[in-house]
Amino acid sequence: MPGSSWSPVGGHEQIARSEAGGTPRLPIIETAGRVPQRRSAVRPTPLRCAAPERVASITVRVITDLSTSPWPGERSVVTIGAYDGVHRGHQAVIAEVQRRAAAQGARSVVLTFDRHPASIVRPESAPKLLTDLDQKLELLEATGVDATVLVEFDAEQSREEPQDFVTRVLVECLKVAAIVVGDDFHFGRGRGGNVALLREIGAAHDFEVHPLQLVQRDDGPEEALSSTAIRRAMAGGQVELAAEMLGHPFEARGIVVKGDQRGRLLGFPTANVEVPNAICLPSDGVYAGWYVRPDGSHHACAMNLGRRPTFYEHADHSLLEAHLIDFADDLYGERGRVQFTHFLRSERKFDGIDAIKSQLKSDIEHARVMLGL
């Protein structure tokens, strides 16, 4: 939509050059004089970087009212962006915001949006999301930032001039002392706002602008780490690489619904997790990972994401089915969180039921090994 797009992009697709975090393994327990025992398929503690369970429990302040200053008499250091995935590049930006805020005695703030701006300004090509809104807010809380400002991004917001946005939100509401963005940051109607404009406005309203250079990926490709790069990894089934760039395992969320119960008939019951269409999922295949229940308990699982070609020749969409290992409880109706940690194999068509059963047994054993059970 030329001339009318409000697009805060480019400023936060970066990553700290730090050691990649993987999924902790559960080792086999050695018992003197006895055969080694498998560790329980229930994880007793959350994964590294696991987020709080519900948005309602968030302790960081989530601000939606921009009509008045949330901290009378105090100033803030702010970063702006879609923050889809809250990946390691986002985390590096937020760390810089926190460092500068502490040095200036100011509040550290992430300003983000209730939906991806592209869903309004170019819906036909808007990307699938790495995180839903609840998860994004939870991950932002986990960074320790003082507040998240959540801006409703609708058609009216997309038409706001960049100068007006800076004055209304950053200057008048947040009393900004400094803005931290990437050096290619653009925002506002027609993408007319950039670092140069921010500096011009800052000179008149007493705030600094600190552009950050993009940090390149260190796993081979000569490009900056970005949400786009993570989606590309997911499209290739590379969930391990996606987790490395995210700084946490990719997680899909949805309600467990009743399916055709073929898994139960085969002796391998599954939780059918209904993931919203707006969420980015890995390519079809079989994966190992963790199913997280609403009580926070983690359960090892083998997952099939696909169209089940053995049973359906022309399925119109992929289904996410998770078989929880060593588990026999009822999951229907609960909101499950499925964390993808390892790609096991591609989906394929089988000659018959016996071949499927044999492969499912092999997949579950493979998942046990990969999860360290």
C-alpha positions as CSV (number, residue, x, y, z in Angstrom):
1,M,0.0,0.0,0.0
2,P,2.4,2.7,-1.2
3,G,2.1,6.0,0.5
4,S,0.1,4.8,3.4
5,S,2.0,2.0,5.2
6,W,3.0,2.4,8.8
7,S,5.9,0.0,9.1
8,P,8.2,-0.2,12.2
9,V,10.7,-2.6,10.7
10,G,14.4,-3.2,10.4
11,G,15.5,-2.0,13.8
12,H,15.5,-5.1,15.9
13,E,16.5,-8.0,13.6
14,Q,19.8,-8.6,15.4
15,I,21.4,-11.0,17.8
16,A,23.9,-11.0,20.5
17,R,27.0,-13.0,19.7
18,S,26.5,-15.4,22.6
19,E,26.5,-19.2,22.9
20,A,23.4,-20.8,21.5
21,G,21.0,-22.3,24.1
22,G,19.6,-25.7,23.4
23,T,17.1,-27.9,25.1
24,P,18.5,-29.4,28.4
25,R,18.8,-33.2,28.2
26,L,17.4,-35.6,30.8
27,P,20.1,-38.2,31.4
28,I,19.7,-41.9,32.2
29,I,19.9,-42.4,35.9
30,E,22.5,-44.9,37.0
31,T,21.6,-47.0,40.0
32,A,24.3,-49.1,41.7
33,G,23.8,-52.8,41.1
34,R,20.7,-52.3,39.0
35,V,19.9,-51.8,35.3
36,P,20.0,-48.2,34.3
37,Q,16.6,-46.6,34.6
38,R,15.0,-44.1,32.2
39,R,14.3,-40.7,33.5
40,S,10.6,-39.8,33.7
41,A,9.0,-38.4,30.6
42,V,7.7,-35.6,32.8
43,R,10.1,-32.7,33.1
44,P,10.2,-31.5,36.7
45,T,11.4,-28.0,35.9
46,P,10.6,-25.6,33.0
47,L,12.9,-25.2,30.0
48,R,15.5,-22.5,29.9
49,C,13.8,-19.2,29.0
50,A,10.4,-20.7,29.6
51,A,7.8,-17.9,30.0
52,P,5.2,-17.4,32.7
53,E,2.1,-19.4,32.2
54,R,-0.5,-16.7,31.7
55,V,-0.5,-13.0,30.7
56,A,-2.7,-12.4,33.7
57,S,0.3,-13.3,36.0
58,I,2.7,-10.8,34.3
59,T,4.5,-8.5,36.8
60,V,5.9,-6.2,34.2
61,R,3.6,-3.3,33.5
62,V,1.6,-3.6,30.2
63,I,0.5,-0.1,29.2
64,T,-2.4,0.5,26.7
65,D,-3.5,4.0,27.8
66,L,-1.4,6.5,26.0
67,S,-3.4,9.6,27.1
68,T,-1.3,10.3,30.1
69,S,2.2,9.6,31.4
70,P,2.5,6.3,33.3
71,W,5.3,7.7,35.5
72,P,4.8,11.3,36.3
73,G,8.1,13.1,36.8
74,E,10.1,10.1,35.3
75,R,11.7,9.6,31.9
76,S,12.2,6.4,29.8
77,V,14.5,4.7,27.4
78,V,12.4,3.1,24.7
79,T,12.8,0.6,21.8
80,I,10.1,0.1,19.1
81,G,9.2,-2.9,17.0
82,A,6.9,-5.8,16.2
83,Y,9.1,-8.1,18.4
84,D,7.7,-11.2,16.8
85,G,9.5,-14.2,18.4
86,V,11.4,-12.0,20.9
87,H,14.5,-13.7,19.5
88,R,18.1,-13.2,20.5
89,G,18.5,-10.0,18.5
90,H,15.4,-8.5,20.2
91,Q,16.9,-9.6,23.6
92,A,20.2,-7.8,22.7
93,V,18.3,-4.5,21.9
94,I,16.3,-4.8,25.2
95,A,19.5,-5.4,27.1
96,E,21.0,-2.2,25.7
97,V,17.7,-0.3,26.6
98,Q,18.0,-1.6,30.2
99,R,21.7,-0.6,30.4
100,R,21.0,2.9,29.3
101,A,17.9,3.2,31.4
102,A,19.9,2.2,34.5
103,A,22.6,4.7,33.7
104,Q,20.1,7.5,33.3
105,G,17.8,6.5,36.2
106,A,15.0,6.0,33.7
107,R,12.4,3.4,33.0
108,S,13.2,0.7,30.4
109,V,10.3,0.3,27.9
110,V,9.5,-1.9,24.9
111,L,6.9,-0.3,22.6
112,T,5.2,-3.0,20.5
113,F,1.8,-3.6,18.8
114,D,-1.2,-5.8,19.4
115,R,-0.8,-7.3,15.9
116,H,1.9,-7.4,13.2
117,P,1.6,-4.0,11.3
118,A,1.9,-5.9,8.0
119,S,-1.4,-7.6,8.7
120,I,-3.0,-4.1,8.3
121,V,-0.8,-2.4,5.7
122,R,-0.2,-5.4,3.4
123,P,-2.4,-8.2,4.6
124,E,-1.9,-10.2,1.3
125,S,1.8,-10.7,2.2
126,A,1.8,-10.5,6.0
127,P,4.1,-13.0,7.6
128,K,2.9,-15.9,9.8
129,L,3.7,-15.2,13.4
130,L,6.3,-16.9,15.6
131,T,4.5,-15.9,18.7
132,D,0.9,-15.0,19.6
133,L,0.2,-11.9,21.6
134,D,0.1,-13.7,25.0
135,Q,3.4,-15.4,24.3
136,K,5.1,-12.3,23.1
137,L,4.1,-10.4,26.3
138,E,5.3,-13.3,28.4
139,L,8.7,-13.4,26.7
140,L,9.1,-9.6,27.0
141,E,8.4,-10.0,30.7
142,A,11.1,-12.6,31.0
143,T,13.7,-10.0,29.8
144,G,13.0,-7.9,33.0
145,V,12.0,-4.8,31.1
146,D,10.1,-2.3,33.3
147,A,7.1,-2.0,30.9
148,T,5.7,-3.0,27.6
149,V,3.6,-0.4,25.8
150,L,1.0,-2.1,23.7
151,V,-0.2,0.0,20.8
152,E,-3.4,-1.0,19.0
153,F,-2.4,-1.1,15.3
154,D,-5.5,-0.5,13.1
155,A,-6.1,1.3,9.9
156,E,-6.2,4.7,11.6
157,Q,-2.8,4.0,13.3
158,S,-1.3,3.0,10.0
159,R,-2.1,6.5,8.6
160,E,-0.4,8.4,11.5
161,E,2.5,10.5,10.4
162,P,5.8,9.6,12.0
163,Q,6.3,13.1,13.5
164,D,2.8,12.9,15.1
165,F,3.5,9.4,16.5
166,V,6.8,10.5,18.1
167,T,5.2,13.6,19.7
168,R,2.1,11.9,20.9
169,V,3.5,8.6,22.3
170,L,7.2,9.0,22.9
171,V,7.5,12.7,24.0
172,E,4.1,13.4,25.6
173,C,3.2,10.1,27.1
174,L,6.5,8.2,27.8
175,K,8.7,11.3,28.4
176,V,11.4,9.6,26.4
177,A,15.1,10.3,27.2
178,A,16.6,8.0,24.7
179,I,15.5,5.7,21.8
180,V,17.4,2.5,20.9
181,V,16.7,1.2,17.4
182,G,18.6,-0.5,14.5
183,D,20.4,1.7,12.1
184,D,17.9,0.7,9.3
185,F,14.8,1.4,11.4
186,H,11.8,2.9,9.5
187,F,8.3,3.7,10.9
188,G,5.2,5.6,10.3
189,R,3.0,6.4,7.3
190,G,4.8,5.5,4.0
191,R,7.8,4.4,6.2
192,G,8.7,8.0,6.3
193,G,10.3,7.9,9.8
194,N,13.9,6.9,10.2
195,V,16.9,7.5,12.5
196,A,17.6,10.9,10.9
197,L,14.0,12.0,11.6
198,L,14.2,10.7,15.2
199,R,17.4,12.7,15.7
200,E,15.8,15.8,14.3
201,I,12.8,15.5,16.6
202,G,15.1,14.6,19.5
203,A,17.1,17.7,19.2
204,A,13.9,19.7,19.6
205,H,12.5,17.6,22.5
206,D,15.6,16.6,24.5
207,F,16.0,13.0,23.7
208,E,18.9,11.0,22.3
209,V,18.8,8.4,19.5
210,H,21.1,5.4,19.6
211,P,21.1,3.3,16.4
212,L,22.6,-0.2,16.7
213,Q,24.4,-2.0,13.9
214,L,22.9,-5.2,12.8
215,V,24.7,-8.2,14.2
216,Q,25.3,-11.0,11.6
217,R,24.3,-14.6,12.1
218,D,27.3,-16.7,13.2
219,D,26.0,-20.1,11.9
220,G,27.2,-19.6,8.3
221,P,24.9,-17.3,6.2
222,E,26.1,-13.7,5.8
223,E,22.9,-12.1,7.0
224,A,21.5,-10.5,10.1
225,L,19.5,-12.7,12.4
226,S,15.9,-11.9,11.9
227,S,12.3,-13.2,12.3
228,T,12.4,-13.8,8.6
229,A,15.5,-16.0,8.9
230,I,13.8,-18.0,11.7
231,R,10.7,-18.5,9.6
232,R,12.9,-19.7,6.7
233,A,14.5,-22.3,9.1
234,M,11.1,-23.4,10.2
235,A,10.0,-23.9,6.6
236,G,12.9,-26.3,6.2
237,G,12.0,-28.2,9.4
238,Q,15.2,-26.8,11.1
239,V,13.6,-26.4,14.5
240,E,17.0,-26.8,16.2
241,L,18.4,-23.8,14.2
242,A,15.2,-21.9,14.9
243,A,15.6,-22.4,18.7
244,E,19.3,-21.3,18.5
245,M,18.2,-18.0,16.8
246,L,15.2,-17.6,19.1
247,G,17.0,-18.3,22.3
248,H,14.2,-20.7,23.3
249,P,12.4,-23.6,21.6
250,F,9.7,-22.7,19.1
251,E,6.4,-23.1,20.8
252,A,2.9,-23.5,19.2
253,R,-0.2,-23.1,21.3
254,G,-3.8,-24.2,20.9
255,I,-6.8,-26.0,22.3
256,V,-6.8,-29.8,22.4
257,V,-9.7,-30.9,20.3
258,K,-11.3,-34.2,19.4
259,G,-10.0,-35.7,16.1
260,D,-10.8,-39.0,14.3
261,Q,-9.0,-40.9,17.1
262,R,-6.9,-42.9,14.6
263,G,-3.9,-42.7,17.0
264,R,-5.9,-44.3,19.8
265,L,-7.1,-47.1,17.5
266,L,-3.4,-47.7,16.5
267,G,-2.4,-47.8,20.2
268,F,-0.7,-44.4,20.1
269,P,-3.2,-41.8,21.4
270,T,-2.5,-38.2,20.5
271,A,-3.5,-34.7,21.5
272,N,-4.8,-32.8,18.5
273,V,-3.7,-29.2,19.1
274,E,-5.7,-26.7,17.1
275,V,-3.1,-24.0,16.3
276,P,-4.5,-20.7,14.9
277,N,-3.9,-20.2,11.1
278,A,-1.9,-17.0,11.8
279,I,0.9,-18.9,13.5
280,C,4.0,-20.0,11.7
281,L,4.6,-23.8,12.0
282,P,7.5,-25.9,10.9
283,S,7.3,-27.9,7.7
284,D,5.3,-31.1,7.8
285,G,7.1,-33.9,9.5
286,V,7.7,-35.8,12.7
287,Y,9.3,-34.0,15.7
288,A,10.4,-34.6,19.3
289,G,9.6,-32.0,21.9
290,W,7.7,-31.2,25.0
291,Y,4.0,-30.7,25.7
292,V,3.3,-28.1,28.4
293,R,0.1,-28.4,30.3
294,P,-1.7,-25.4,31.9
295,D,-0.3,-26.4,35.3
296,G,3.2,-25.9,33.9
297,S,4.2,-29.6,33.8
298,H,6.3,-30.6,30.8
299,H,5.7,-34.0,29.1
300,A,8.0,-35.5,26.5
301,C,6.2,-36.2,23.2
302,A,6.6,-37.3,19.6
303,M,4.7,-35.1,17.3
304,N,3.3,-35.5,13.8
305,L,2.6,-32.3,11.9
306,G,1.1,-33.0,8.5
307,R,-1.8,-34.2,6.3
308,R,-1.6,-37.9,7.1
309,P,-1.2,-39.1,3.5
310,T,-1.8,-42.8,4.5
311,F,-5.4,-42.0,5.4
312,Y,-6.2,-38.8,3.5
313,E,-5.1,-38.4,-0.1
314,H,-6.2,-34.7,-0.4
315,A,-6.2,-33.2,3.0
316,D,-6.5,-29.4,2.8
317,H,-4.4,-28.5,5.8
318,S,-1.9,-29.9,8.2
319,L,-2.8,-31.1,11.7
320,L,-0.6,-31.1,14.8
321,E,-0.8,-34.3,16.8
322,A,1.3,-34.9,19.9
323,H,1.7,-38.3,21.5
324,L,2.7,-37.8,25.1
325,I,5.2,-40.5,26.2
326,D,4.2,-42.5,29.2
327,F,1.1,-40.5,29.7
328,A,-2.6,-41.6,30.0
329,D,-4.6,-38.6,31.1
330,D,-7.4,-36.6,29.4
331,L,-6.3,-33.5,27.7
332,Y,-9.5,-32.5,25.8
333,G,-10.4,-28.8,26.0
334,E,-7.2,-27.6,27.6
335,R,-4.9,-25.0,26.1
336,G,-1.6,-26.9,25.3
337,R,1.8,-25.5,24.5
338,V,3.9,-27.7,22.2
339,Q,7.6,-27.0,22.1
340,F,9.5,-28.3,19.0
341,T,13.1,-29.4,19.8
342,H,14.2,-32.0,17.3
343,F,13.3,-32.9,13.7
344,L,13.0,-36.7,13.4
345,R,11.9,-37.4,9.8
346,S,9.7,-36.2,7.0
347,E,6.0,-37.3,6.7
348,R,5.4,-40.2,4.3
349,K,2.7,-42.5,3.1
350,F,2.7,-46.1,4.4
351,D,1.5,-49.4,2.8
352,G,-0.6,-50.4,5.7
353,I,-1.5,-50.3,9.4
354,D,1.3,-52.7,10.5
355,A,3.9,-50.5,8.8
356,I,2.5,-47.4,10.5
357,K,2.6,-49.1,13.9
358,S,6.2,-50.1,13.4
359,Q,7.3,-46.7,12.4
360,L,5.4,-45.0,15.3
361,K,7.2,-47.3,17.8
362,S,10.5,-46.3,16.1
363,D,9.6,-42.6,16.2
364,I,8.8,-42.7,19.9
365,E,12.1,-44.5,20.7
366,H,13.9,-41.9,18.6
367,A,12.2,-39.1,20.5
368,R,13.2,-40.7,23.8
369,V,16.8,-40.7,22.7
370,M,16.8,-37.1,21.4
371,L,15.1,-35.9,24.6
372,G,17.5,-37.8,26.8
373,L,14.9,-40.1,28.4
